[in-house]
Amino acid sequence: MVDIVWLQGATDNGCLISFLNAQQPGVYDAIEKLGVNIGYQNTLSPQSGPKLLEVLNSYENSDKDIDVLIIEGAVPQGPNGTGGACLIGSKTFKDWLEVLAPKAQYIIALGTCASFGGIPAAPPNPTDCTGVQWDKKEFGGFLGKDFKSKAGLPVVNISGCPAHPDWVIQTLVALLLGKNVELDRYNRPKDFYSEDITVHDGCPRNEYYSFKLSAEKFGDKGCLYFNLGCAGPHTHSDCNKRLWNRQSSLTRYGMPCHGCTRPDFPEGIWPFFKRRDLPVSGGKVIPYIIGSGFMKLAKPARLKNE
């Protein structure tokens, strides 16, 4: 029986909800075929209150290893280093993590908040949140650079806000079957976050991008990059190839990618609600204006009225 402990810190529960939508394989199939026991997960557990805390205490007091420790949500270390901004029972979330992390064969930081700090760690970050082993783009985070799980791996980051259920399930299956999970420079599985993959790949609006035909408002036809701030070309994940619920993505429904898998999300792509100031003169902008004009003139006939 594979024992999984799933802790939640500074999170909105979104990654858990996403996980429950897994299809290849589904959650039930994965649990049944791999012999998984989700020993502790406060949202899914039929128990609550003191009874549920007894379950968590049993892992703290046991000499038995935890097969997989899943951390969802950023790690609040404030105020003043106490971690008091987030409690599970009477113990801080960071204290639980300190106790349970050394017992785990594998640790997964699920979602951008757990991986890099995410929204809870965005400026001004009043609760001093970090990721489990990263603080935005800086390696270290709460557990520190030198931490390795009992299997000899760093914390495996599965970023996203939320993370796609396939990324979670397929990483879990690979780890539990002893497969080699190749990680990128941010310790994410390369199968999903390779430098060769961006959200731009597979976007049905790519042709608009090529001919510099921009949407002016959400839901319009046209590329969402130039006027509406789509971060797809600069964000590494396979959202537009894998799709969500096997049918959709933000850009397919007229909304820009927010860059949520990036280590610097959200402040790395601010502002969300206004355009950044761009240079209106000078040598750098003139080639773009000329090139953009020629691309618009060269657009195919089927795009003439769009």
C-alpha positions in Angstrom: 0.0 0.0 0.0 1.4 3.4 -1.1 0.9 6.0 1.6 0.3 9.6 0.6 0.1 12.6 3.0 -1.3 15.8 1.4 -0.8 19.0 3.4 -2.4 22.3 2.5 -0.8 25.7 3.4 -1.5 29.1 1.8 -3.8 27.8 -0.9 -7.2 28.3 -2.4 -7.8 24.5 -2.8 -7.6 24.9 -6.6 -5.0 22.3 -7.3 -6.9 19.6 -5.3 -10.1 20.4 -7.3 -8.1 20.2 -10.5 -6.5 16.9 -9.4 -10.0 15.4 -8.9 -10.7 16.1 -12.6 -7.9 13.7 -13.8 -8.8 11.5 -16.7 -5.6 9.7 -18.0 -5.8 7.9 -15.6 -8.6 9.0 -13.4 -8.1 9.4 -9.7 -10.1 6.3 -8.8 -8.2 4.2 -11.4 -4.9 5.4 -10.2 -5.7 4.8 -6.6 -7.0 1.3 -7.3 -4.2 0.1 -9.6 -1.3 1.6 -7.6 -2.7 0.6 -4.3 -2.7 4.1 -3.0 -3.9 5.2 0.5 -4.4 8.9 0.9 -3.8 8.8 4.6 -4.3 12.5 5.2 -6.0 15.2 3.1 -8.1 17.5 5.1 -10.6 18.3 2.4 -11.2 14.7 1.2 -11.1 13.0 4.6 -14.4 11.8 6.1 -13.0 12.8 9.5 -12.5 16.3 10.8 -11.4 18.2 13.9 -9.5 16.3 16.6 -10.1 12.9 14.9 -8.3 14.1 11.7 -5.5 15.6 13.7 -5.0 12.2 15.3 -4.3 10.8 11.8 -1.7 13.5 11.2 -0.1 13.0 14.6 0.2 9.3 13.9 2.5 10.1 10.9 4.6 12.4 13.1 5.0 9.7 15.8 5.6 6.8 13.5 8.9 5.4 12.4 7.4 4.4 9.1 8.3 6.4 5.9 5.7 8.4 4.0 5.8 7.3 0.4 4.7 10.6 -1.1 4.3 13.9 0.7 2.3 16.4 -1.4 2.4 20.0 -0.4 -0.3 22.3 -1.8 0.1 26.0 -1.1 2.9 28.4 -0.2 4.7 28.1 3.2 4.0 31.2 5.4 7.1 31.9 7.6 5.7 35.1 9.1 4.9 36.9 11.2 8.4 37.4 12.5 9.6 33.9 11.6 6.9 32.2 13.7 4.8 30.7 10.8 1.7 31.7 12.8 -0.1 32.9 9.7 -1.0 29.3 8.9 -1.9 26.6 11.5 -3.0 23.0 11.3 -4.4 22.3 14.7 -2.1 24.0 17.2 1.0 23.6 15.1 2.2 25.9 12.3 2.2 24.6 8.8 5.9 25.2 8.5 6.5 23.1 11.7 4.4 20.2 10.2 6.5 20.4 7.1 9.8 20.3 9.1 8.6 17.2 10.9 7.2 15.3 7.9 9.5 16.2 5.0 12.5 14.1 6.3 10.2 11.0 6.5 9.1 11.2 2.8 10.5 9.1 -0.1 9.2 11.7 -2.5 7.9 15.3 -2.1 5.8 17.0 -4.6 5.2 20.8 -4.4 1.8 21.0 -6.1 0.9 24.3 -7.8 2.8 27.5 -8.3 2.2 28.5 -4.7 3.9 25.4 -3.3 6.6 25.4 -6.0 7.7 29.0 -6.0 5.5 31.0 -3.6 2.9 32.1 -6.2 0.2 34.7 -5.3 0.7 34.4 -1.5 4.4 35.4 -2.0 3.6 38.3 -4.3 4.7 41.8 -3.1 4.2 43.0 -0.4 4.1 39.4 0.9 3.0 40.3 4.5 3.1 36.6 5.7 6.6 36.0 4.4 5.5 33.1 2.1 7.9 31.1 0.0 7.7 27.9 -2.0 8.7 24.6 -0.5 12.2 24.6 -2.0 12.2 27.8 -4.2 11.5 31.4 -3.5 10.3 32.6 -6.9 13.4 32.1 -9.1 15.8 31.6 -6.2 16.6 28.0 -5.3 16.3 27.4 -1.5 12.8 28.3 -0.3 11.7 26.9 3.0 13.5 23.5 3.0 16.8 24.9 1.6 19.0 24.1 -1.3 20.6 21.0 0.2 17.3 19.2 1.1 16.8 15.8 -0.6 13.9 13.4 -0.1 14.7 9.8 1.1 14.7 8.8 -2.6 17.6 11.3 -3.2 15.5 13.8 -5.2 14.9 17.5 -4.6 11.3 18.6 -4.2 9.5 17.9 -7.5 7.7 21.0 -8.5 4.4 20.8 -10.5 3.6 24.4 -11.1 0.4 26.0 -12.4 -2.5 27.9 -10.9 -4.0 25.4 -10.8 -1.7 22.5 -12.0 -3.2 20.4 -14.8 -4.5 17.1 -13.3 -2.5 15.1 -15.9 0.8 16.7 -14.7 0.0 15.5 -11.2 -1.3 12.0 -11.9 1.3 11.1 -14.5 4.2 12.4 -12.3 2.8 10.4 -9.3 2.5 7.3 -11.4 6.1 7.7 -12.8 7.6 8.2 -9.4 5.7 5.3 -7.8 6.7 2.9 -10.7 10.3 3.9 -10.3 10.6 5.6 -13.6 13.2 8.3 -14.2 11.5 11.7 -14.1 13.7 14.2 -15.8 13.5 17.6 -14.2 14.1 21.1 -15.7 16.2 23.9 -14.1 13.3 24.6 -11.8 12.9 21.0 -10.8 9.7 20.5 -12.8 9.1 17.4 -15.0 10.4 18.2 -18.5 7.6 16.2 -20.1 5.3 19.1 -19.2 7.5 22.1 -18.8 10.3 21.7 -21.3 12.1 24.8 -22.7 10.9 23.5 -26.1 7.2 23.8 -25.1 5.2 27.0 -24.6 1.5 27.8 -24.1 1.8 29.5 -27.5 2.4 26.1 -29.1 -0.9 24.7 -30.3 -2.8 28.0 -29.8 -5.5 28.3 -32.5 -4.7 32.1 -32.6 -1.1 31.5 -33.8 -1.9 32.7 -37.3 -3.2 36.0 -36.0 0.1 36.3 -34.1 2.1 35.7 -37.2 0.3 38.4 -39.2 0.2 40.9 -36.2 -3.6 40.9 -36.2 -4.5 41.8 -32.6 -7.7 41.4 -30.6 -8.8 44.7 -29.0 -10.9 43.2 -26.3 -11.5 39.8 -24.6 -13.4 37.3 -26.7 -12.5 39.1 -30.0 -10.9 37.3 -32.9 -7.2 38.0 -33.2 -4.0 37.5 -31.2 -4.2 38.2 -27.5 -0.5 39.0 -27.1 0.0 42.6 -28.3 -2.9 44.4 -26.8 -4.2 42.1 -24.1 -1.0 40.8 -22.5 -1.0 37.1 -23.3 2.0 35.5 -21.7 1.8 32.3 -23.8 4.9 32.8 -25.9 7.0 33.2 -22.6 5.4 30.5 -20.5 6.6 26.9 -20.6 3.7 24.3 -20.3 1.7 22.2 -22.7 -1.8 23.8 -22.0 -2.8 24.3 -25.6 -1.6 20.8 -26.6 -3.0 18.9 -23.7 -6.1 21.1 -23.1 -8.2 21.3 -20.0 -11.1 18.9 -19.7 -9.9 17.6 -23.1 -11.4 20.6 -24.9 -10.4 24.0 -23.8 -7.8 26.5 -22.7 -7.8 30.2 -21.8 -6.7 31.4 -25.3 -9.2 29.2 -27.1 -12.0 31.1 -25.3 -10.6 34.6 -25.9 -8.6 35.1 -22.6 -4.9 35.6 -22.4 -2.5 33.2 -20.7 -1.5 34.6 -17.3 1.8 32.8 -17.2 0.7 30.9 -14.1 3.3 28.1 -14.4 6.2 30.6 -14.3 8.4 31.0 -11.2 7.8 34.7 -11.1 4.0 34.5 -11.3 2.1 36.8 -10.7 4.3 39.8 -10.4 6.5 38.8 -13.3 3.8 39.6 -15.8 2.2 42.6 -14.0 0.2 44.8 -14.8 -2.9 42.7 -15.5 -5.4 45.5 -16.1 -3.5 48.1 -18.1 -0.9 48.1 -20.9 2.7 48.6 -20.1 4.4 51.7 -21.4 6.2 50.9 -24.6 8.7 53.1 -26.5 7.1 55.2 -29.2 10.2 56.3 -30.9 13.8 55.3 -31.5 15.8 52.7 -33.4 14.3 49.7 -31.6 10.7 50.4 -32.3 11.0 51.5 -36.0 11.9 48.0 -37.4 8.9 46.5 -35.5 6.5 49.1 -36.9 7.7 48.5 -40.5 7.7 44.7 -40.1 4.3 44.7 -38.5 2.9 46.8 -41.4 4.3 44.4 -44.0 2.9 41.4 -42.1 -0.6 42.9 -42.0 -0.4 43.6 -45.8 0.6 40.0 -46.3 -2.3 38.4 -44.4 -4.3 35.7 -46.3 -7.6 36.6 -47.9 -9.5 34.6 -45.4 -8.3 37.0 -42.7 -9.0 40.2 -44.6 -12.2 41.0 -42.7 -10.9 39.9 -39.3 
